[in-house]
Amino acid sequence: MIRKARASSARTLVKQGERLLKAGKAAEALDAFEKALGRDPRDLRARYLAGVVALQAGDAVRAAPHLLKAAEREPDRAEWQYQAGVALTGAGRLDEAEARLRHALKLQPGHAAAWNSLGNMLAADDRPEDAAKAYQKAVGIDPGRLVSYSNLAAMLTKIARFERAEAILGQVVGRAPDYLEAWYNLALTRIRTRDFVGQCQAWRQVLRLDPDHREAVCSLAYANRELADWEGLEELDARTRQLIANRLENEERALEAPFQHAVREDDPAVNLALAKIVAVTRIKDRLDLSPRKDTDPERRLRIGYLSGQFRQHAVLHCLRAFLPAHDRTRFEIFGYGYGRKDDSSYRAAVLASLDGFVDLEELNDSEAAARIHADGIDILVDLTGHTEDSRMGILASRPAPVQVSYLGYMGSSGSEFIDYFISDAVTTPEDLDPFYTETIIRLPDVFMAAPPEPAELARDRAAAGLPEDAMVFASFNVVRKISPKLFALWMRVLEQVPGSILWMFALPEARDNLQRAAAASGLAPERLVFAPVLPWLEHKSRLALADLAFDTLPYSGGVTTADILWAEVPVITAPGRQAVSRMTASCLTAVGLDELIVPDLATYETLAVELGRDPPRLAALSARLHACKHASPLFDGPRFCRTLEAAYERMWKAGTAPEPD
């Protein structure tokens, strides 16, 4: 009798909950359903409705146990299996979610929503190809299902099928111009294809639909820099700064990558905070790899270089300078690559200088870590860091006993799984130590080496479209590194040096904006001369046609600076607080031209004008470069390699409990 009374009471509460639900009072309805379950835990309708209402309210963790119990009790109801799968996915219980969703589809193969949800589950499990197949099933069943088209395109972007992804998303936003998620996915696709104009267009559409969309604000602030589109940039930067401050205060997911932040702001403390947030996300799926047993400090060490940039890229050119010089009696050298590839002779030369190379592209982070661990790598050197090609999740599983960050990203990883950061005393002076989670190993001369090439430098200005008798200032850093404030400074320099021009590299899409900015400052747009794209060695040779190079701030030149110094062209820099603003200063120190390192932008401007008006003084600086560059550690790969090897041996002997620098 008591059980019947409790069951009757439960049914009354269920009906009450249904009335509340019809009245739009979901929270009260959920409370009624759960009270009903307190009276009669076996009431399946109360169980199912409690789960559905909690799921609709966005509380998958609360919904999952209700819907799972309902699905277990009614295994032949496809809809209940589907709802349980959705809730379990939201709760992060992916294996259970997959089982429920596949069971729902076995019962009802034409359930488009279940196929879409299976795609969501597979995407959450980092299985983009399988997810794409599920979304394709969903749209095959229901061609009007725009959410599945948008999701399909997002997965196609993940597996680098960009053209198809863009075509699908173009159709979706054509049919539904106010579909925010499709515009968002289109922006992400265009990031991968480096379509900066398209990115900005898509982010602006996202902001049209949601003016407070935080990721769109931050992403547009960065994408606009690629185009030198500075209109409204100050406001976007201010909003980005405030959004990041709010996120850091609440320890939420970072909106801006550390690399992007370093382009905008010279603030190592915020950069470290962003890096820590990103690094934490990399450890959620890490493997528990068994520790290596062979720790003999005297044996031949296996060094692994991990990079997404084994292609014609600045990092690869640095590798070319020193990799062949590694002492094979003391070291075995392996490469682990992923990401974009090319068929350049430069990539071929680097791969030929390795004792072994493994392409990790088809492996997820855990599988890649297991492979590196199985190869017995002693010191794993990550050459990518928090840049766009990052796969720091590979290092999160600690596939090597000693793990190092070097070269590709000069800020901290912010992680607990990278032990050392390789730099030098100019790039990272001791007052930067608090802004690194790694122990900093400072090389004695310079943090990198660059190839000493080409042998012949260009001397014919006319062939490069340059006036023979002009004072040629140059900037060959990427446009995103040029701030409006710095560009205005350059224009003032040109104004004070009659007949001077600024020779620079810029994407075609950015050139009009730069010329408009020049005109707004009162200079003829023709005083900007844009260099065409040339093969690497031809480009390096033509740099000698400049008289003086401008460094960018707060993100200075690295390999770009080394290349122009090899061409015997002096460079002015005003280093800031973070390492990325100090790379040119390190290069100048290495070639003995530290008088071109100035304390602030006002001095930068004064010195640029003085040198621009004094060609003999500039010629003397160039002659010093000609005389010393062959002896400089910046261009001496074997010498640099010896210092790097000494650092590796020191790390190995200290192990993962680093000794102070």
N, C-alpha and C positions, 0 to 999 in steps of 0.2 A: 504493500500500500504506500509506503513512504517513497519507494522508487517511482511509482506511478504519479504520485503527487509532485515529485521533483521534475519528472518529465513534462507534466502538464504545465507547471510553472515555467519551465524552459520554453515550451512552445508559445506561451503567452509573451514572453520576453522577445522571442524571435519575431512575432507579429508586430510587437511594439517597435522593434528595430527596423522592420521593413517600412512601417509608416514614417518613421523618422528619416529613413533614407529617401523616401519619396518626397519628403518635405525639404530635402537638401541639407539635413543635419547629420552629416556623415560621422562626425566624432561621437555624437550621442548615440547614433545607431551602432557604431562599433562597440561602444561601452555596453549596450543592451545585449548584443550578440555574445560578448565575452561573459557577461553575467549569466546568460542562458547556459553557456558551457560550464560555468561553475555549478549550476544546478544539475545539468545532465551532460557530462563530457561526451556521451555517445550521440548527441544530436548532430547529425551530419549537415543539416541545412545551416544551423548556427555556425558550425565549424567552417563550412565553405564561405558563407557570407562574411564572417569575421575576417577571413583571409583576403577576400576580394576587396573589401572596404579598406583594410589596412594597406593593401597593395596600391589601390587607387590614391591613397593619401601619401604615397611615396615611402612607406615604411615596410620595405621588403623583409627586413629582419623579423619584424613582428608578424608579418603575413605568412612567412615560409612554413613555420611549424603547423599552422592551421591548415594550409592548403595541402601540405604533404600528407598529413593524417587523413584528410578528406580523400585525396587521390589514392592512398593505400587501401582505404575502405571501399572505394568505387573504382576498381582498376579498368572498367570498360567504358568509362565516361571520358571521351577525348578532351572535352573542354576543361574538365577538372585536372587532367594530367597537364594540359597546356598551362593553366593558371599556376599550378604548382611549379612548373619549370620556369616560368617568368619570375616568380617570387624567389626561388632558389638561386637564379642567376643574380638577381639584385642583392641577395644576401652573400654572394661570393661562394656559394656551395656548387661549384661548376660541374663536378662529376655527377652529382645527384640531379642537377638541372638537366644535363644532357640526357640522362636516362629517362626522365619524365617527358621531355619534349619529343624524343624519338618514339616513345611509347604512344604519345598522342598522335603522332604522324603515322604510326602503324595502324592505329584505329581509324584515322581519318586523313588519308594522304593528301587530300585537297584542302587542308586547313592552312590557308595562306599566312594567317597571323602566327601560327605555330612555326612555320618555316622561317618567318622573319625573326621570331624570338630565338630559334635555334641559331640563326646567324648572329644575333646579339651575344648569345652565350659563347659561340665559337670565337667571336671577335674578342670578348673579354678574356678568353683563354689563349689569346695570341696565336690563333690559327686562321689567318686572313684568307688563305685560299679556300679552306673548307667553308668559312663564313660566306665568301662570295658565292659559292655554289648554292648555299642555303637561300641567300637573298635572290639569286637567279630563279630558284624554284618558286619563291613567293611571287615574283612579278610575272612568272609564266602562268601562274594560276589566276592572279588578279592584276592585270596590266594597269589598272587605275591606282595601284597602291604606291603612291609617290614616296612614302617613307622607306619602302624597301628599295626603290630605285636609288634614293639618296644613300642609303646604307651600302648598297652594292658598289656604288661609285667610291665610297670611302675605303672599302676593302680593295678595290682595284688600284686605288692610289697607293695603298700599303704595299701591294705586290708589283708596283712600278708599271702598271698598265694605264699610263696617264691619259693617252689619247682617248681611250674608250671611256674612262672615268669622266673626263671633261665633256665628252659628247653627251653622256647620260645626264650629267648635272645641268648642261645647257638646256636640254629638253625639259627637265624638271622645273627650272626657274622660268622657262618660257611658258609653261602651263600654269605655274603657281608663283608669280613674281614676289609674293609676300611670304614664301616658305623660307624661314630663317635658317633652318638646319641645312638646307640645300646650299644656300649662299655660303654658309660656314664651311661646309665640305668642299665647295668650289674654291674657296680661299686656300684651304689646306692643300688641295691638288696643285694649285698654281704656285704655292711655295715650293713644292717638289720639282716643278718644271721651270722654276726661276723666271716665271712670268710676273714681273714686278708691277707692270701696269694692270694686269688682270687681278693680281692680289689686291691692290689698292681699291679697285672697283668693287671686288667682292666684299672686302671689309667695310667699305662705305655702305653697301647695301645692308650688311648685318647691322650697322649702327643706325641706318634709317629705320629698321624694324625694331631695334632695341638700342636706344641711345646710351644705355648704361651697360652694354655688353662689354665686360671688362677685358676679355681676351682680344676683342676686336680693337679696343682703344690702344692696348699695348702693341699689338701686331701692326696696326696701321702706323704708329709712331716709328716703328723700325722699317717697315716697307717703304714709307715715304723717303727715307734717307737714301735708299738705293737709287731713287730717281731724282735726288736733290729737289724734291718737292717740299719746300719749307713753309708753304702757306699753312697757317694754323698749327705749325709744329710745336711752337712754344706751349700752346694750350694742351696739345696731346701729351707732351712731355710732363707737364704739371699734373695732368690727370693720372698718367702712368705712375709718376712718383708717389702720388697719394694712394693709389690702388695698391702699390707694392708695400708701402708702409703699413697699410691696413692688414694686408695678408701676412706680413711678417709678425705683426703684433699678435695676430690670432693663430700663427703657425699653420696657415693654410697652404694649399698647393701654390707654387710660384706661378705667376702669370707671365713672367719674362725670363727667358733663359739667361744664365750668367754671362754668356758670350754677348748677347744682345745688350744687356745692361752695361757691359764694359765699353760698348761703342758710344753709349749715351752719357754715362756718368763716370766720373773719376772718384769712386767711393769704394775702397776695398772692403769696408765693413759690411755694406749692403750686399756686395758681390759675394762675400763668403756666406752670408745668411741665405741668399738665393741658392747657392751651390749646395748647402746642407739640405735644403728642402728637396732639391732634385735628387741628391744622392740617396736620401731615405727611400724614395720611390723605387730605387734600383734593387733594394735588398729583399723585397717581399717574396720573390720566387727563387731565391738563391739556393744552390745545392749545398749539402753538407759533405764536402769532399774530404776524404781522409788526408791527414797531414803527411807530407813527404818525409821519408825516413832518412834519405841519404843527404846529410847536411855537412859532409866533409868540406871544411873551408878551403882546402888546398886543391881540390880536383878541378878539372875543366868544367867551366860553367856553361849552362845553356841559357842564352838570352833570347827572349821572344819579343819582337816588336809588333804591337797590335795597332792597326790603323784602318780607317775607312778612306784613306787617301793614297792608296797605292796606284796613283794615276798622275798625269801631269799636274802637279800641285806643288805649292811652296814646300810643304813637308817632305814630299818625295825628293825634291831637289836638294834639301839638306841631307837626306839619307844618302844620296849619291855622293856627297862630298866625303862622308866618313865610313860608310858601311864596308867598302872594299878593304879598308885599312885594318879591320879587326884582326887581332892576333889569333889565328886559328889553333895555335898550340895551347891557348888558355881559354878560348871561348868557342862555342858553337852558336851560330846565329840563325835564328828562324824568324820568318815573317808570318803574320796572321792577318789576312785582309778580308774586307767586305765592302759593300757599296759599289759605287760607279767604277767602271774599268775603262781603259783605253788600250789602243795598240801602239802606244808611243814607244820610241826607242828608249826613253827615260825609264819607263816602267820595266821594260825588258832588262835594262842594265841593272836596276836595283834587284829584281828577282834573281838575276844571274849571280849577284854577289852574296846571296843567302845560301846557307846549307840546306834549307828546306823552306817551302812555302805552302801554307794551307789556306784555301779559300773557304771562309766561314759563312758565305752569303746564304747558303741553304740551311744553315743551322740556327736554331734559336739561341738565346743567351746561355741557357743552362747547358745545351748540347755543345756549344762552342767552348764553354768553360771546362766541360768534361774532356773534350779533345785536347785542350792545352795542358790540362793536368796529366792526362795519359801520356803526353809527349815528354813529360818530365822537365818542363821549363822551370828554371831556378829563379830567374828574374824576369818578370813580365813588365814591359815598358809600354804604357798607353800613350800613343802619339796624337790622340784626338780630343780627350777631355770633354768639356761642355760645349763643343761646337756642333754644327748641324749634323755631322756624321757620327755623333756619339753612340757607342754601345757600351756604356760604362757598366751595364748590368752584367756583362761577361766577367768583370773583375769582382763583382759583388760576391761571387761564390769562392773567391780566393783560390783560383786555379794554380797559383804559384806562391811559394813561400815568401818571396819579396816582390812587392808591386810598386810601380813607379809611374809618376805622371811627368811627361816631358814634351816640350816643343809645340805641340799643336794648340794648346790652350795654356796661357801663362798665369791664370788664376788658380786658386785652390779647387780641388775636386769636392771639398767639403765632406769627404767620406771617411768612414772608419776602416775601409778596406784598401786604401792606398797609403803606403808607408812613407814614400819619399817624393820630393819634387826637385827636379834638377834645374838649376839656374846659374846665376853668377852674382857677384856682390853689387854690381851697378843696377842690374835689372830688379833684383830683390834685396835691397839693403836690409839690415837686421831689424829695422823698425817695422818691416812688413811681416815678421815672424808671427805675430798674433793673428794674422789674417789667413793663415794656412793651417789646415788640419794635419798636413804632412810635415815631416822634418825636411827642411830645405838643405840640399846639398849644393854648395856653391863651387862651380868650377873655377879654376884659377885665372883663366883668361877671358873667356866669353862664353855665352850660353849655347852658341850654335856655330856651325861652319857652313859656308856656302861654296859652291863649285867655282874654281878659278877659271872661268871661261866667259866669253870667247877670247881667243888670243888676239883677234883683230877687232878694233873698235871703229865704228862709223865716223867719218869726218865730213861727209857731204850733206850739208844742211838742206840744200835745195832739193835733193832727192827725197827728203823726209817732209817737204812742204814747209820748211822753216826759213825765215828771212836770214840772210847771211850775216847781217850786221846788227841784229837785235840782241838785247840782253834776254836770254831764254831762261825763265824760271820754270821749274817742272814739279809736277805732282803725279806720281804713278800709283799711289795707293787707291784702293777702291773708293768710290764716291761716298758710300755710307759712312766712311770715317771723316768726311768733311762736314764740320758743323757750320751753320750760317755765320756764326761769330768769326770762325777761322777764315772762311771764304771772304768775309768783309775785310779782314786784315790783309789778305793777299791782294785784294783790289786796291787797298790804300798803298801797298808797296808798289804795285804797277803804276799807280798815279804819280808816285814820287820818283819813279825811275823812267824818264822819258824813253819812248821807243821800245819798252820791254813788252814781252808777251808771257802768257802762262801756257805751257805745253802740258797737256794732261790726257789721261785715259778716262773715258766715261762711256757707259752704255749709250747707244743712240737715243734711247728714251729719256736720258737725263740731260742731254746736251742743250736742248731748248731751255730747260729750266735754269741751267748754269748761265747761259747767255743772257737770259732775262735778268738774272741776279746781277750780272756784270753791268748790264745797261742801267739797272736801278741804282747802281753805285756811281753812275756817271761815266763809265768806260764803254768804249766801242766794243760790241760783242766779238768783233774780229780779233781782239787781243787775246781771246781764248783760242788756242789751236788744239784740236783733238787728234790724238794719234790713233791710227787704225790698228786693228789686231794683226800681229805678226807672229810667226813661229818663235819659240822661246829664245833661241840664240840670236836671231835677228833683232828681237826686241831688246835683249840685253846689250847688243852692240850699239843700237841707235841711242841709248841713254847718254852716251858720251857727247851727243850734240847739245845737251843742256849746259848751262853755266852754273846754276845753283838750284838745289832741290829743297822743297818745303816738306817738312814732316807734318803728319796729321796728329791731332789730339782730340779726345783723350786716349785714342787707340793709335799707337804709333806704328811705323813700318818695321817689319822684321826682315824677311828675305828681300822685300822690295827695297829696303834701305841698303842691305848688303849688295844687291845688284847694282845700285846706282853708285855706290862707293867703288865697286870694282871698275865701273866705267869712268872713274876718276872725277866724279862730280861731288862737290861738298854738299852737305845736308845740314840744315838748321833744325834744332829740336828744343822743346821746352818740356822736359819730363814732368809728369805729374806724380800722384801718390801711388798708383797701382802699377803692377809689373808691366801690363800691356802698354802703358804710356812711357816706358823706360827702355824699350828694346833698341830704339835708334841710338839712345845715349850709350848703351853697351857697345853697339857696333862702332860708334865714333871713338870711344875709348880704345877699342881694340886696334884702330888704325892710327891712333895718335892725334886725333883732331878734336880733343875734348873742349877746345875753345869755342866750338860751335854748339855746345850744350849750354843753354841759357836758362835763367831762373824763372822767367815768366813771359807772357805773350807780348808785353810792352817791349821788353828787351829783344825778343824774337823779331818784332817789326823793325825796330831800330837797326839791328844788325843786318837784316835782309836789305834794307834800303842802303846802308853803308856799303855792303858788298856789291849790290847791284850798280852802284855808282863808281865802283873801283875795280874795273876789270883786271888790272895788274895784280891786285891782292887776291882776287879769285883765281887767277892763273897760278899764283904761287901755291895756293892751297891744293889746286889740282895737281901741280908738280909734286907736292909732298905725297899725295896719294899714289901717284905713278911710281915714286921711289920706294914706298914702303909696303905696298899692298901684297907683294909676293912673300914678304916676310911676316905678314900679320897672321895671327892665329885664326882670324875670321875666315881666311881663305886657305888655310893649311889643314886639310882634312886629316892626314895621318897624325899630325901633332894634336889636333883636337881629339881624335879617337883615343890617344894614349891617356888624356885627362879623363875622358869618359870611362874608359876601362878601369882606371884607378878608382873612380867613384863607385863603379859596380862592385869591385872587390871589397871596398870598404863597407858597402851596404850588406854584402853577403856575410861578411864576418860579424857585422852587428846584428844581422837577422831582422826580424820584424819588431824588435824593441830598439829603435834607432838611438844611436849615440848623439849627443848634442853636436851641432855644427861648430 
